[in-house]
Amino acid sequence: MATLDTTTADITLDPNEPPAPHKHPYHLVDPSPWPLLASFSGAALLFGIVLWSHYNIHWMFGLGIVGVLASMFLWWRDVVRESKQPGVHTPIVRIGLRYGMALFIASEVMFFVAFFWAFFHFALYPEHVAGATEHVWPPQGIHTFDPFGLPFLNTMILLLSGCTVTWAHHALIEGDRKGMLQGLALTVALGLFFTTLQAIEYSEAPFAFHGGGIYPSTFFLATGFHGFHVIVGTIFLLVCLIRGWRGDFTPRRHFGFEAAAWYWHFVDVVWLFLFVCIYVWGAGPIAEH
């Protein structure tokens, strides 16, 4: 996994790199409509959720989804094009991109901290569960998953995918294009396999999301949002696979791939915490008063 290296060697201009189009090494972005489109689409998505929840009106939600996806695709398309323009993504610009990705992952970490906080609050203080007659976690009537069934298999799949994405990264650094493509293809396949098994797990769940109480709510919220992140990471890596096949990455210029690898390792680590805390530790009565 690449690190945030901000040594002098990183910010020294590469003699083989084309000169920047400006008299400075920073990136002044061109005017773009995509931030405005993304803002309006995000607002439409938010109001769409409210309308759907309270009035069963769907069209605003659909409009927001289409707008958000369109702005994401078009905006990232422009960023990819910029990265291939000589002298635009200078070493200093690439350092800024690294810090941006690191801060984004840090914000995602706090996102999951909230889910774990909710789970541990009720697991350690089951007397706070509304309507519970027995202060035990999981609540009475909840039959949990066998952690060493599908959850353990999914854990092995994600750990293996972390190895394959690292293999692809090292192959790229060594100039082994074939190894990079093979490693990325295997990682994407493992991500799809994980999502498929999680869908099967949900279909066989002994409890439902609606009307099941606090345990199903915390379980599906934490594991479901992690599953969403796996889907996003798989798409991220699939885009990198396409770009790698097109020859967009070089051993020295491949931040898009690095960002995808960082994100995938973050997804792996979160799943390990989910597996240990929710599937294993929370599989039986762990707190009684």
C-alpha positions as YAML, in Angstrom:
chain: A
units: angstrom
residues:
- id: 1
  name: MET
  ca: [0.00, 0.00, 0.00]
- id: 2
  name: ALA
  ca: [1.43, 3.35, -1.04]
- id: 3
  name: THR
  ca: [2.18, 5.98, 1.57]
- id: 4
  name: LEU
  ca: [1.86, 9.74, 1.68]
- id: 5
  name: ASP
  ca: [5.45, 10.65, 0.93]
- id: 6
  name: THR
  ca: [6.04, 14.39, 0.83]
- id: 7
  name: THR
  ca: [9.84, 14.41, 0.72]
- id: 8
  name: THR
  ca: [11.78, 16.82, -1.42]
- id: 9
  name: ALA
  ca: [12.18, 14.12, -4.06]
- id: 10
  name: ASP
  ca: [8.44, 14.12, -4.57]
- id: 11
  name: ILE
  ca: [8.12, 17.83, -5.21]
- id: 12
  name: THR
  ca: [11.27, 18.17, -7.32]
- id: 13
  name: LEU
  ca: [10.27, 18.43, -10.93]
- id: 14
  name: ASP
  ca: [11.12, 15.35, -12.96]
- id: 15
  name: PRO
  ca: [13.49, 16.35, -15.80]
- id: 16
  name: ASN
  ca: [11.62, 13.92, -18.05]
- id: 17
  name: GLU
  ca: [8.25, 15.45, -17.20]
- id: 18
  name: PRO
  ca: [6.72, 18.05, -19.54]
- id: 19
  name: PRO
  ca: [6.77, 21.60, -18.19]
- id: 20
  name: ALA
  ca: [3.64, 22.96, -16.57]
- id: 21
  name: PRO
  ca: [1.48, 25.17, -18.79]
- id: 22
  name: HIS
  ca: [1.73, 27.92, -16.14]
- id: 23
  name: LYS
  ca: [4.68, 29.58, -14.42]
- id: 24
  name: HIS
  ca: [3.91, 27.67, -11.23]
- id: 25
  name: PRO
  ca: [3.53, 23.95, -10.37]
- id: 26
  name: TYR
  ca: [-0.07, 24.25, -9.15]
- id: 27
  name: HIS
  ca: [-3.26, 23.34, -10.97]
- id: 28
  name: LEU
  ca: [-5.79, 26.05, -11.78]
- id: 29
  name: VAL
  ca: [-8.87, 24.12, -12.81]
- id: 30
  name: ASP
  ca: [-10.83, 25.15, -15.88]
- id: 31
  name: PRO
  ca: [-14.43, 26.37, -15.48]
- id: 32
  name: SER
  ca: [-16.72, 23.36, -15.19]
- id: 33
  name: PRO
  ca: [-20.50, 22.87, -14.90]
- id: 34
  name: TRP
  ca: [-20.19, 19.61, -12.97]
- id: 35
  name: PRO
  ca: [-19.92, 21.05, -9.42]
- id: 36
  name: LEU
  ca: [-23.17, 22.96, -9.99]
- id: 37
  name: LEU
  ca: [-24.87, 19.89, -11.46]
- id: 38
  name: ALA
  ca: [-23.64, 17.78, -8.53]
- id: 39
  name: SER
  ca: [-25.01, 20.30, -6.00]
- id: 40
  name: PHE
  ca: [-28.48, 20.44, -7.53]
- id: 41
  name: SER
  ca: [-28.53, 16.67, -8.02]
- id: 42
  name: GLY
  ca: [-27.55, 16.06, -4.39]
- id: 43
  name: ALA
  ca: [-30.33, 18.40, -3.22]
- id: 44
  name: ALA
  ca: [-32.82, 16.61, -5.50]
- id: 45
  name: LEU
  ca: [-31.69, 13.27, -4.10]
- id: 46
  name: LEU
  ca: [-32.17, 14.47, -0.52]
- id: 47
  name: PHE
  ca: [-35.63, 15.88, -1.18]
- id: 48
  name: GLY
  ca: [-36.44, 12.76, -3.18]
- id: 49
  name: ILE
  ca: [-35.76, 10.59, -0.14]
- id: 50
  name: VAL
  ca: [-38.06, 12.79, 1.95]
- id: 51
  name: LEU
  ca: [-40.84, 12.72, -0.65]
- id: 52
  name: TRP
  ca: [-40.52, 8.96, -1.07]
- id: 53
  name: SER
  ca: [-40.54, 8.32, 2.67]
- id: 54
  name: HIS
  ca: [-43.48, 10.55, 3.55]
- id: 55
  name: TYR
  ca: [-45.61, 10.83, 0.41]
- id: 56
  name: ASN
  ca: [-44.56, 7.83, -1.74]
- id: 57
  name: ILE
  ca: [-43.48, 10.17, -4.56]
- id: 58
  name: HIS
  ca: [-40.61, 8.59, -6.49]
- id: 59
  name: TRP
  ca: [-39.73, 10.85, -9.43]
- id: 60
  name: MET
  ca: [-37.60, 13.32, -7.46]
- id: 61
  name: PHE
  ca: [-35.46, 10.50, -6.05]
- id: 62
  name: GLY
  ca: [-34.94, 9.06, -9.54]
- id: 63
  name: LEU
  ca: [-34.01, 12.48, -10.91]
- id: 64
  name: GLY
  ca: [-31.50, 12.97, -8.12]
- id: 65
  name: ILE
  ca: [-29.91, 9.55, -8.68]
- id: 66
  name: VAL
  ca: [-29.55, 10.15, -12.42]
- id: 67
  name: GLY
  ca: [-28.07, 13.60, -11.81]
- id: 68
  name: VAL
  ca: [-25.58, 12.40, -9.20]
- id: 69
  name: LEU
  ca: [-24.39, 9.51, -11.38]
- id: 70
  name: ALA
  ca: [-24.11, 11.77, -14.44]
- id: 71
  name: SER
  ca: [-22.11, 14.42, -12.58]
- id: 72
  name: MET
  ca: [-19.81, 11.75, -11.11]
- id: 73
  name: PHE
  ca: [-19.12, 10.21, -14.50]
- id: 74
  name: LEU
  ca: [-18.62, 13.49, -16.35]
- id: 75
  name: TRP
  ca: [-16.53, 15.11, -13.60]
- id: 76
  name: TRP
  ca: [-14.19, 12.11, -13.23]
- id: 77
  name: ARG
  ca: [-13.97, 11.83, -17.00]
- id: 78
  name: ASP
  ca: [-12.58, 15.37, -17.07]
- id: 79
  name: VAL
  ca: [-10.13, 14.59, -14.25]
- id: 80
  name: VAL
  ca: [-8.84, 11.57, -16.18]
- id: 81
  name: ARG
  ca: [-8.43, 13.71, -19.28]
- id: 82
  name: GLU
  ca: [-6.55, 16.33, -17.26]
- id: 83
  name: SER
  ca: [-4.19, 13.69, -15.91]
- id: 84
  name: LYS
  ca: [-3.11, 12.89, -19.47]
- id: 85
  name: GLN
  ca: [-2.44, 16.51, -20.44]
- id: 86
  name: PRO
  ca: [1.30, 17.23, -20.35]
- id: 87
  name: GLY
  ca: [2.39, 19.23, -17.35]
- id: 88
  name: VAL
  ca: [-1.04, 19.58, -15.66]
- id: 89
  name: HIS
  ca: [-0.75, 17.02, -12.85]
- id: 90
  name: THR
  ca: [2.65, 18.12, -11.58]
- id: 91
  name: PRO
  ca: [4.30, 16.40, -8.57]
- id: 92
  name: ILE
  ca: [2.88, 19.06, -6.22]
- id: 93
  name: VAL
  ca: [-0.61, 18.58, -7.66]
- id: 94
  name: ARG
  ca: [-0.30, 14.82, -7.15]
- id: 95
  name: ILE
  ca: [0.65, 15.39, -3.50]
- id: 96
  name: GLY
  ca: [-2.55, 17.41, -3.10]
- id: 97
  name: LEU
  ca: [-4.53, 14.58, -4.64]
- id: 98
  name: ARG
  ca: [-2.97, 12.14, -2.19]
- id: 99
  name: TYR
  ca: [-3.90, 14.31, 0.79]
- id: 100
  name: GLY
  ca: [-7.42, 14.68, -0.58]
- id: 101
  name: MET
  ca: [-7.87, 10.92, -0.88]
- id: 102
  name: ALA
  ca: [-6.41, 10.37, 2.60]
- id: 103
  name: LEU
  ca: [-8.83, 12.87, 4.12]
- id: 104
  name: PHE
  ca: [-11.73, 11.29, 2.25]
- id: 105
  name: ILE
  ca: [-10.86, 7.86, 3.68]
- id: 106
  name: ALA
  ca: [-10.52, 9.43, 7.14]
- id: 107
  name: SER
  ca: [-14.06, 10.82, 6.80]
- id: 108
  name: GLU
  ca: [-15.27, 7.35, 5.80]
- id: 109
  name: VAL
  ca: [-13.61, 5.91, 8.91]
- id: 110
  name: MET
  ca: [-15.65, 8.27, 11.08]
- id: 111
  name: PHE
  ca: [-18.74, 7.26, 9.12]
- id: 112
  name: PHE
  ca: [-18.27, 3.66, 10.27]
- id: 113
  name: VAL
  ca: [-17.32, 4.73, 13.79]
- id: 114
  name: ALA
  ca: [-20.91, 5.94, 14.19]
- id: 115
  name: PHE
  ca: [-22.26, 2.50, 13.22]
- id: 116
  name: PHE
  ca: [-19.93, 0.68, 15.59]
- id: 117
  name: TRP
  ca: [-20.84, 3.17, 18.33]
- id: 118
  name: ALA
  ca: [-24.53, 2.33, 17.94]
- id: 119
  name: PHE
  ca: [-23.84, -1.41, 17.98]
- id: 120
  name: PHE
  ca: [-21.58, -1.34, 21.04]
- id: 121
  name: HIS
  ca: [-23.88, 1.01, 22.94]
- id: 122
  name: PHE
  ca: [-26.75, -1.47, 22.87]
- id: 123
  name: ALA
  ca: [-24.49, -4.53, 23.10]
- id: 124
  name: LEU
  ca: [-22.85, -3.28, 26.29]
- id: 125
  name: TYR
  ca: [-25.98, -1.66, 27.74]
- id: 126
  name: PRO
  ca: [-28.86, -3.89, 26.61]
- id: 127
  name: GLU
  ca: [-31.10, -2.33, 29.25]
- id: 128
  name: HIS
  ca: [-31.32, 0.66, 26.90]
- id: 129
  name: VAL
  ca: [-33.16, -1.39, 24.27]
- id: 130
  name: ALA
  ca: [-36.72, -0.10, 24.20]
- id: 131
  name: GLY
  ca: [-39.35, -2.69, 25.14]
- id: 132
  name: ALA
  ca: [-36.86, -5.39, 26.09]
- id: 133
  name: THR
  ca: [-37.97, -7.64, 28.96]
- id: 134
  name: GLU
  ca: [-34.61, -9.38, 29.28]
- id: 135
  name: HIS
  ca: [-31.41, -7.34, 29.38]
- id: 136
  name: VAL
  ca: [-29.42, -9.53, 27.03]
- id: 137
  name: TRP
  ca: [-27.70, -8.98, 23.70]
- id: 138
  name: PRO
  ca: [-28.65, -10.06, 21.08]
- id: 139
  name: PRO
  ca: [-32.24, -9.40, 22.14]
- id: 140
  name: GLN
  ca: [-34.56, -12.33, 22.78]
- id: 141
  name: GLY
  ca: [-35.92, -13.92, 19.63]
- id: 142
  name: ILE
  ca: [-32.92, -12.95, 17.49]
- id: 143
  name: HIS
  ca: [-31.07, -15.86, 15.89]
- id: 144
  name: THR
  ca: [-27.69, -14.66, 14.69]
- id: 145
  name: PHE
  ca: [-25.57, -15.89, 11.79]
- id: 146
  name: ASP
  ca: [-22.98, -18.62, 12.17]
- id: 147
  name: PRO
  ca: [-19.83, -16.47, 11.88]
- id: 148
  name: PHE
  ca: [-17.82, -19.32, 10.41]
- id: 149
  name: GLY
  ca: [-20.18, -19.91, 7.49]
- id: 150
  name: LEU
  ca: [-20.62, -17.34, 4.75]
- id: 151
  name: PRO
  ca: [-19.18, -14.46, 6.85]
- id: 152
  name: PHE
  ca: [-15.88, -16.32, 7.29]
- id: 153
  name: LEU
  ca: [-15.78, -17.19, 3.57]
- id: 154
  name: ASN
  ca: [-16.34, -13.52, 2.72]
- id: 155
  name: THR
  ca: [-13.53, -12.59, 5.10]
- id: 156
  name: MET
  ca: [-11.14, -14.89, 3.25]
- id: 157
  name: ILE
  ca: [-12.31, -13.46, -0.08]
- id: 158
  name: LEU
  ca: [-11.60, -9.88, 0.98]
- id: 159
  name: LEU
  ca: [-8.22, -10.77, 2.47]
- id: 160
  name: LEU
  ca: [-7.28, -12.51, -0.76]
- id: 161
  name: SER
  ca: [-8.47, -9.51, -2.76]
- id: 162
  name: GLY
  ca: [-6.15, -7.31, -0.70]
- id: 163
  name: CYS
  ca: [-3.28, -9.55, -1.78]
- id: 164
  name: THR
  ca: [-4.25, -9.45, -5.47]
- id: 165
  name: VAL
  ca: [-4.59, -5.65, -5.56]
- id: 166
  name: THR
  ca: [-1.16, -5.33, -3.91]
- id: 167
  name: TRP
  ca: [0.25, -7.75, -6.50]
- id: 168
  name: ALA
  ca: [-1.23, -5.59, -9.27]
- id: 169
  name: HIS
  ca: [0.26, -2.45, -7.73]
- id: 170
  name: HIS
  ca: [3.75, -3.92, -7.46]
- id: 171
  name: ALA
  ca: [3.49, -5.31, -10.99]
- id: 172
  name: LEU
  ca: [2.66, -1.82, -12.25]
- id: 173
  name: ILE
  ca: [5.63, -0.31, -10.41]
- id: 174
  name: GLU
  ca: [7.90, -2.97, -11.94]
- id: 175
  name: GLY
  ca: [6.53, -2.30, -15.42]
- id: 176
  name: ASP
  ca: [4.77, -5.69, -15.61]
- id: 177
  name: ARG
  ca: [1.60, -4.70, -17.48]
- id: 178
  name: LYS
  ca: [0.34, -8.28, -17.77]
- id: 179
  name: GLY
  ca: [0.70, -8.90, -14.03]
- id: 180
  name: MET
  ca: [-1.06, -5.63, -13.25]
- id: 181
  name: LEU
  ca: [-4.03, -6.54, -15.45]
- id: 182
  name: GLN
  ca: [-4.23, -10.06, -14.02]
- id: 183
  name: GLY
  ca: [-4.10, -8.82, -10.44]
- id: 184
  name: LEU
  ca: [-6.75, -6.16, -11.08]
- id: 185
  name: ALA
  ca: [-9.03, -8.60, -12.91]
- id: 186
  name: LEU
  ca: [-8.80, -11.07, -10.01]
- id: 187
  name: THR
  ca: [-9.54, -8.30, -7.49]
- id: 188
  name: VAL
  ca: [-12.63, -7.18, -9.40]
- id: 189
  name: ALA
  ca: [-13.81, -10.80, -9.65]
- id: 190
  name: LEU
  ca: [-13.32, -11.32, -5.91]
- id: 191
  name: GLY
  ca: [-15.24, -8.11, -5.18]
- id: 192
  name: LEU
  ca: [-18.16, -9.36, -7.29]
- id: 193
  name: PHE
  ca: [-17.97, -12.73, -5.55]
- id: 194
  name: PHE
  ca: [-18.12, -11.04, -2.13]
- id: 195
  name: THR
  ca: [-21.19, -9.01, -3.13]
- id: 196
  name: THR
  ca: [-22.93, -12.11, -4.46]
- id: 197
  name: LEU
  ca: [-22.32, -14.05, -1.25]
- id: 198
  name: GLN
  ca: [-23.51, -11.14, 0.86]
- id: 199
  name: ALA
  ca: [-26.72, -10.98, -1.17]
- id: 200
  name: ILE
  ca: [-27.22, -14.71, -0.53]
- id: 201
  name: GLU
  ca: [-26.54, -14.15, 3.17]
- id: 202
  name: TYR
  ca: [-29.14, -11.39, 3.34]
- id: 203
  name: SER
  ca: [-31.70, -13.55, 1.54]
- id: 204
  name: GLU
  ca: [-31.21, -16.27, 4.17]
- id: 205
  name: ALA
  ca: [-31.12, -13.90, 7.16]
- id: 206
  name: PRO
  ca: [-33.13, -15.22, 10.15]
- id: 207
  name: PHE
  ca: [-34.34, -11.67, 10.87]
- id: 208
  name: ALA
  ca: [-35.78, -8.86, 8.76]
- id: 209
  name: PHE
  ca: [-34.74, -5.23, 8.50]
- id: 210
  name: HIS
  ca: [-38.29, -3.94, 9.01]
- id: 211
  name: GLY
  ca: [-39.91, -4.42, 12.39]
- id: 212
  name: GLY
  ca: [-37.08, -6.50, 13.81]
- id: 213
  name: GLY
  ca: [-35.88, -4.08, 16.45]
- id: 214
  name: ILE
  ca: [-32.47, -2.59, 17.15]
- id: 215
  name: TYR
  ca: [-30.31, -5.63, 16.33]
- id: 216
  name: PRO
  ca: [-31.38, -5.96, 12.67]
- id: 217
  name: SER
  ca: [-31.16, -2.19, 12.30]
- id: 218
  name: THR
  ca: [-27.54, -1.99, 13.50]
- id: 219
  name: PHE
  ca: [-26.58, -5.19, 11.66]
- id: 220
  name: PHE
  ca: [-27.97, -4.24, 8.26]
- id: 221
  name: LEU
  ca: [-26.85, -0.62, 8.58]
- id: 222
  name: ALA
  ca: [-23.22, -1.52, 9.27]
- id: 223
  name: THR
  ca: [-22.84, -4.52, 6.96]
- id: 224
  name: GLY
  ca: [-25.08, -3.01, 4.27]
- id: 225
  name: PHE
  ca: [-23.12, 0.22, 4.03]
- id: 226
  name: HIS
  ca: [-19.92, -1.80, 3.96]
- id: 227
  name: GLY
  ca: [-21.41, -3.83, 1.11]
- id: 228
  name: PHE
  ca: [-22.15, -0.56, -0.68]
- id: 229
  name: HIS
  ca: [-18.51, 0.44, -0.24]
- id: 230
  name: VAL
  ca: [-17.43, -2.89, -1.70]
- id: 231
  name: ILE
  ca: [-19.57, -2.18, -4.78]
- id: 232
  name: VAL
  ca: [-18.08, 1.32, -5.10]
- id: 233
  name: GLY
  ca: [-14.55, -0.09, -4.67]
- id: 234
  name: THR
  ca: [-15.21, -2.78, -7.27]
- id: 235
  name: ILE
  ca: [-16.36, -0.15, -9.77]
- id: 236
  name: PHE
  ca: [-13.30, 1.96, -8.89]
- id: 237
  name: LEU
  ca: [-10.99, -0.97, -9.60]
- id: 238
  name: LEU
  ca: [-12.90, -1.89, -12.76]
- id: 239
  name: VAL
  ca: [-12.30, 1.63, -14.09]
- id: 240
  name: CYS
  ca: [-8.60, 1.22, -13.22]
- id: 241
  name: LEU
  ca: [-8.59, -2.11, -15.07]
- id: 242
  name: ILE
  ca: [-9.99, -0.42, -18.18]
- id: 243
  name: ARG
  ca: [-7.52, 2.44, -17.88]
- id: 244
  name: GLY
  ca: [-4.65, 0.02, -17.33]
- id: 245
  name: TRP
  ca: [-5.65, -1.93, -20.42]
- id: 246
  name: ARG
  ca: [-5.69, 1.35, -22.39]
- id: 247
  name: GLY
  ca: [-2.18, 2.18, -21.14]
- id: 248
  name: ASP
  ca: [-3.11, 5.20, -18.98]
- id: 249
  name: PHE
  ca: [-0.83, 4.17, -16.10]
- id: 250
  name: THR
  ca: [2.96, 4.23, -15.95]
- id: 251
  name: PRO
  ca: [5.30, 3.11, -13.14]
- id: 252
  name: ARG
  ca: [5.70, 6.77, -12.11]
- id: 253
  name: ARG
  ca: [2.24, 8.15, -12.91]
- id: 254
  name: HIS
  ca: [-0.65, 6.07, -11.58]
- id: 255
  name: PHE
  ca: [-2.31, 7.94, -8.73]
- id: 256
  name: GLY
  ca: [-5.77, 6.81, -9.86]
- id: 257
  name: PHE
  ca: [-4.71, 3.23, -9.24]
- id: 258
  name: GLU
  ca: [-3.12, 4.12, -5.89]
- id: 259
  name: ALA
  ca: [-6.32, 5.81, -4.74]
- id: 260
  name: ALA
  ca: [-8.35, 2.72, -5.67]
- id: 261
  name: ALA
  ca: [-5.89, 0.47, -3.80]
- id: 262
  name: TRP
  ca: [-6.05, 2.66, -0.67]
- id: 263
  name: TYR
  ca: [-9.84, 2.57, -0.77]
- id: 264
  name: TRP
  ca: [-9.89, -1.21, -1.21]
- id: 265
  name: HIS
  ca: [-7.55, -1.76, 1.74]
- id: 266
  name: PHE
  ca: [-9.79, 0.49, 3.83]
- id: 267
  name: VAL
  ca: [-12.78, -1.68, 2.86]
- id: 268
  name: ASP
  ca: [-10.81, -4.79, 3.89]
- id: 269
  name: VAL
  ca: [-9.93, -3.40, 7.31]
- id: 270
  name: VAL
  ca: [-13.49, -2.29, 8.04]
- id: 271
  name: TRP
  ca: [-14.76, -5.78, 7.20]
- id: 272
  name: LEU
  ca: [-12.30, -7.35, 9.63]
- id: 273
  name: PHE
  ca: [-13.73, -5.17, 12.42]
- id: 274
  name: LEU
  ca: [-17.27, -6.04, 11.33]
- id: 275
  name: PHE
  ca: [-16.51, -9.76, 11.28]
- id: 276
  name: VAL
  ca: [-14.82, -9.81, 14.69]
- id: 277
  name: CYS
  ca: [-17.22, -7.46, 16.48]
- id: 278
  name: ILE
  ca: [-20.62, -8.15, 14.95]
- id: 279
  name: TYR
  ca: [-20.41, -11.69, 13.59]
- id: 280
  name: VAL
  ca: [-18.12, -13.33, 16.18]
- id: 281
  name: TRP
  ca: [-18.27, -11.25, 19.36]
- id: 282
  name: GLY
  ca: [-21.94, -10.38, 18.93]
- id: 283
  name: ALA
  ca: [-23.11, -13.86, 17.94]
- id: 284
  name: GLY
  ca: [-24.45, -14.84, 21.35]
- id: 285
  name: PRO
  ca: [-25.47, -13.49, 24.75]
- id: 286
  name: ILE
  ca: [-22.58, -11.21, 25.67]
- id: 287
  name: ALA
  ca: [-24.12, -8.92, 28.24]
- id: 288
  name: GLU
  ca: [-26.56, -9.73, 30.98]
- id: 289
  name: HIS
  ca: [-27.77, -7.64, 33.91]
...
